[in-house]
């Protein structure tokens, strides 16, 4: 019996499709009915992509990047009984400030959704006199209260850990510049109260592997396991035809997640299908969320495809953990505490 364990609440009704024959490399396979969300899903929204979902009560809920018909991205709420077929609110999420007054960001994109204790947190990229991180919380998905921006510009790709570590909230992010950043490493920060953030640590450098040699960034919320935090992230390379975004995997230390224990040198998922290669921004697989069940070891990975669609892929917990560990290649900047 394996000594690898996934530590998470059970999700017996999670979406799943059995592994097809012919998988030769990373044990990750696409849902045969992808994309699960196509173009023009609701009035006023041309494309939904780079979105995050999770179990909620007996069904599923999600926050979705909706590219409006005026080109400005905002966040929309969606609900589903099976985590595949989604119904969306026609209006974008109505954020308020802590006094209950309307408080809408100028724009908002690439949201993540993470539950910590009894509260659901939405994290996204917004304008804070430059690209930076937005935060909001809800307990009922009816009232969405914005919190203070955790960082000054410029930053993107923030995601919370699903529980406190050492009594502190922990957040991954990718410092950047004001444009389409041609560089970037993953960092981690901690907070006692979701307001004041500090003890910033470096986690991972952009890789020596070609597929992630330009920049990397956080993806789905890390999954707690007996071996450490399982993290699906994105890596970017620059080709003669532009950027290519692929999905990678790493395992972080359970108590000090600035330390990388294993980092897979191989791509887990890269653009190959038409909906990944062809779209508003071609050649993009951008992981944003997982649904996972410790009883069966099933993991469903939700990813944005070509900045136009939402795709779904699957893997088995033990298989993906073994693959990352067996194909690991870490360097000195990965395995240290991230301090200088």
C-alpha positions in Angstrom: 0.0 0.0 0.0 1.2 3.5 -0.9 2.2 5.8 1.9 1.2 8.8 -0.1 -2.0 10.5 1.2 -4.1 13.4 0.0 -5.4 15.5 2.8 -8.7 17.2 1.8 -12.4 16.8 2.3 -14.0 14.1 0.2 -15.8 15.1 -3.1 -17.7 11.9 -4.1 -19.6 13.7 -6.9 -16.5 15.2 -8.6 -16.3 15.1 -12.4 -14.3 12.2 -13.8 -13.4 10.4 -17.0 -11.3 7.3 -17.0 -7.8 7.4 -18.4 -7.7 6.5 -22.1 -5.2 4.2 -23.7 -2.1 5.6 -25.3 -0.9 8.0 -22.5 2.9 7.7 -22.9 4.3 10.6 -20.8 2.8 12.6 -18.0 -0.3 10.8 -16.5 -2.7 13.7 -17.4 -5.5 13.4 -19.9 -8.0 15.8 -21.3 -11.8 15.6 -21.0 -13.0 14.3 -24.3 -15.8 16.9 -24.5 -13.5 19.9 -24.1 -13.9 22.8 -24.1 -16.5 22.8 -21.3 -17.2 26.5 -21.8 -17.2 28.0 -25.3 -17.5 31.5 -26.6 -20.3 34.0 -26.0 -21.6 32.1 -22.9 -23.9 34.9 -21.7 -25.1 38.3 -22.9 -22.3 40.9 -22.9 -19.5 38.4 -22.5 -17.5 37.1 -25.5 -15.2 34.7 -23.7 -14.8 32.9 -20.4 -11.4 31.5 -19.5 -8.7 31.4 -16.7 -11.4 30.7 -14.1 -11.5 28.8 -10.8 -14.1 26.4 -9.4 -14.6 24.4 -6.2 -17.2 22.2 -4.4 -20.0 24.1 -2.6 -22.7 22.3 -0.6 -23.8 19.4 -2.8 -22.8 21.0 -6.0 -20.1 23.3 -7.4 -19.5 27.0 -7.7 -16.9 29.1 -9.5 -15.5 32.6 -10.3 -14.9 33.2 -14.0 -12.9 35.7 -16.0 -15.5 37.1 -18.4 -14.1 39.2 -21.3 -16.9 41.6 -22.0 -18.0 42.8 -25.4 -16.2 46.1 -24.7 -12.9 44.2 -24.1 -12.7 44.8 -20.4 -12.4 41.7 -18.1 -14.5 41.3 -15.0 -15.4 38.4 -12.7 -18.6 36.5 -13.0 -20.2 33.9 -10.7 -21.1 30.5 -12.0 -22.9 27.4 -10.6 -23.0 23.8 -11.7 -24.4 20.5 -10.5 -21.7 18.4 -12.2 -18.7 20.9 -12.5 -18.9 20.5 -16.3 -22.1 22.3 -17.3 -22.3 25.8 -16.0 -24.9 28.5 -15.5 -23.6 32.1 -15.0 -25.0 35.1 -13.4 -25.6 37.7 -16.1 -24.1 40.5 -14.1 -20.6 40.6 -12.8 -19.9 40.0 -9.1 -21.1 43.1 -7.1 -18.2 43.8 -4.8 -18.6 46.1 -1.8 -16.2 47.6 0.6 -16.1 46.8 4.3 -18.8 49.4 5.0 -21.1 47.7 2.5 -20.7 50.4 -0.2 -20.3 49.5 -3.9 -16.6 48.9 -4.6 -16.0 47.6 -8.1 -12.5 47.2 -9.5 -11.7 49.0 -12.8 -11.0 45.6 -14.3 -10.5 42.1 -12.8 -9.1 39.0 -14.4 -7.6 35.5 -13.7 -9.4 34.9 -10.5 -8.7 32.1 -8.0 -11.2 30.8 -5.4 -9.9 29.2 -2.2 -11.7 28.3 1.1 -9.7 28.9 4.3 -11.6 27.7 7.4 -15.2 29.0 7.0 -14.5 31.8 4.5 -14.2 31.8 0.7 -11.5 34.1 -0.7 -11.4 35.4 -4.3 -8.0 36.5 -5.5 -7.5 38.2 -8.9 -5.4 40.7 -10.9 -6.6 44.3 -10.9 -5.6 47.9 -11.4 -4.0 49.4 -8.3 -2.2 52.2 -10.2 -0.6 49.3 -12.1 -1.3 45.6 -12.3 -1.6 44.2 -8.8 -3.6 41.7 -6.6 -7.2 42.1 -5.6 -8.8 40.3 -2.7 -12.4 39.7 -1.6 -14.2 37.4 0.8 -17.6 35.8 1.1 -19.3 33.2 3.3 -22.5 32.9 1.3 -21.7 33.9 -2.3 -24.2 36.7 -2.0 -22.1 39.4 -0.3 -18.6 39.9 -1.7 -16.5 42.2 0.5 -13.2 43.6 -0.9 -10.2 43.6 1.3 -7.1 45.9 1.1 -4.7 45.2 -1.7 -2.0 42.9 -0.3 0.9 44.2 -2.4 1.9 47.4 -4.3 2.3 47.1 -8.1 3.4 45.1 -9.9 2.2 41.6 -9.3 0.0 38.8 -10.7 -0.9 35.2 -10.4 -1.7 35.2 -6.7 -3.2 32.1 -5.0 -3.9 31.3 -1.3 -3.0 28.1 0.4 -6.2 26.3 1.6 -5.2 26.4 5.3 -3.1 28.5 7.6 0.5 27.4 8.1 2.0 28.2 11.5 -1.1 30.2 12.2 -0.6 32.5 9.2 -2.4 32.9 5.8 0.1 32.1 3.0 -0.1 33.4 -0.5 1.9 32.7 -3.7 2.4 35.5 -6.2 4.5 36.4 -9.2 6.0 39.9 -9.1 6.0 41.5 -12.5 6.0 44.8 -14.4 3.2 46.8 -15.9 3.2 45.0 -19.2 3.0 41.4 -20.5 5.9 40.5 -18.2 8.8 38.8 -20.0 10.2 37.5 -16.7 9.0 36.1 -13.4 9.6 33.8 -10.4 7.1 32.6 -7.8 7.3 34.1 -4.3 5.4 33.4 -1.1 4.1 35.9 1.6 2.4 35.5 4.9 -0.2 37.4 6.9 -1.8 37.1 10.3 -5.0 38.8 9.2 -5.3 39.0 5.4 -4.4 42.7 5.7 -0.7 43.0 6.6 1.6 40.9 4.4 5.3 40.2 5.0 8.1 37.6 5.4 8.3 37.4 1.6 10.3 34.4 0.4 11.4 33.2 -3.0 9.9 29.8 -4.0 10.9 28.9 -7.5 12.9 30.4 -10.3 11.9 30.2 -13.9 13.3 26.9 -15.0 16.4 25.8 -16.8 14.0 23.7 -18.8 13.1 25.3 -22.1 9.4 25.0 -21.6 9.4 27.3 -18.5 12.6 29.3 -19.3 10.9 32.7 -19.6 8.6 32.9 -16.6 6.5 30.9 -14.2 3.4 31.6 -12.1 1.1 30.1 -9.6 -1.9 28.1 -10.8 -4.4 26.1 -8.8 -4.5 26.3 -5.0 -1.9 23.8 -3.6 -3.2 20.4 -2.5 -2.1 19.2 0.9 -0.5 15.8 0.9 1.6 13.6 3.2 4.6 14.4 1.1 4.1 18.2 0.9 2.0 20.7 -1.1 1.2 19.5 -4.6 1.2 22.6 -6.9 0.2 22.8 -10.5 1.7 26.0 -12.0 2.2 27.5 -15.4 5.5 27.9 -17.2 6.1 30.0 -20.3 8.7 29.8 -23.1 9.3 32.2 -25.9 9.3 30.8 -29.4 9.7 32.5 -32.8 5.9 32.6 -32.9 5.3 34.1 -29.4 4.7 32.8 -25.9 3.6 29.2 -25.1 2.0 28.5 -21.7 2.2 25.0 -20.3 1.3 23.3 -17.1 4.0 22.1 -14.7 4.0 20.3 -11.3 6.0 20.7 -8.1 5.8 19.6 -4.4 6.6 22.1 -1.7 7.6 21.5 1.9 4.5 21.2 4.1 5.8 23.5 6.9 8.1 25.8 4.9 6.5 26.0 1.4 9.2 28.3 0.2 11.3 25.1 -0.1 10.7 23.1 -3.2 11.2 19.3 -2.5 10.4 18.1 -6.1 10.0 19.9 -9.4 9.1 18.0 -12.5 11.4 18.7 -15.4 8.8 17.6 -17.9 5.6 19.3 -19.1 2.4 17.9 -17.6 0.1 19.5 -20.2 1.0 21.7 -23.2 -1.1 23.2 -26.1 -1.9 20.4 -28.5 -5.6 20.6 -29.2 -7.4 23.2 -31.4 -8.9 25.0 -28.5 -5.5 25.4 -26.9 -3.6 26.3 -30.0 -6.1 28.6 -31.6 -7.9 31.5 -30.0 -7.6 35.1 -28.8 -4.1 34.3 -27.4 -2.9 31.1 -29.1 -0.9 28.3 -27.4 -2.1 28.6 -23.8 -2.8 26.0 -21.1 -3.2 28.0 -17.9 -4.2 26.1 -14.7 -6.4 27.8 -12.3 -8.1 25.2 -10.0 -8.5 21.6 -9.1 -11.3 19.5 -7.7 -9.9 16.5 -5.9 -11.1 13.6 -3.8 -8.9 11.8 -1.3 -11.1 8.7 -1.3 -10.5 7.9 -4.9 -7.3 9.9 -5.6 -9.1 11.6 -8.5 -7.9 15.1 -9.5 -9.7 17.3 -12.0 -7.6 20.2 -13.3 -9.4 23.3 -14.7 -7.4 25.4 -17.1 -7.8 28.3 -19.5 -7.2 27.5 -23.1 -6.0 30.1 -25.7 -7.6 32.9 -23.6 -10.9 31.8 -25.2 -12.2 28.6 -23.5 -12.2 26.6 -20.3 -10.7 23.1 -20.5 -10.8 20.2 -18.1 -8.1 17.5 -17.6 -7.7 14.6 -15.2 -5.0 12.7 -13.3 -4.7 10.2 -10.5 -3.1 11.5 -7.3 -0.5 8.7 -6.8 0.4 8.6 -10.4 1.0 12.4 -10.7 2.9 12.5 -7.4 5.2 9.6 -8.5 5.7 11.2 -11.9 6.8 14.5 -10.4 9.1 12.8 -7.9 10.6 10.4 -10.5 11.3 13.2 -12.9 12.4 15.9 -10.5 15.1 18.4 -11.1 15.6 21.2 -8.6 18.3 23.8 -8.2 19.8 25.8 -5.3 17.3 28.7 -5.6 14.4 26.1 -5.3 15.6 24.2 -2.3 16.7 27.1 0.0 14.4 29.1 2.3 14.2 31.8 -0.2 16.0 34.5 1.8 19.0 36.6 0.8 
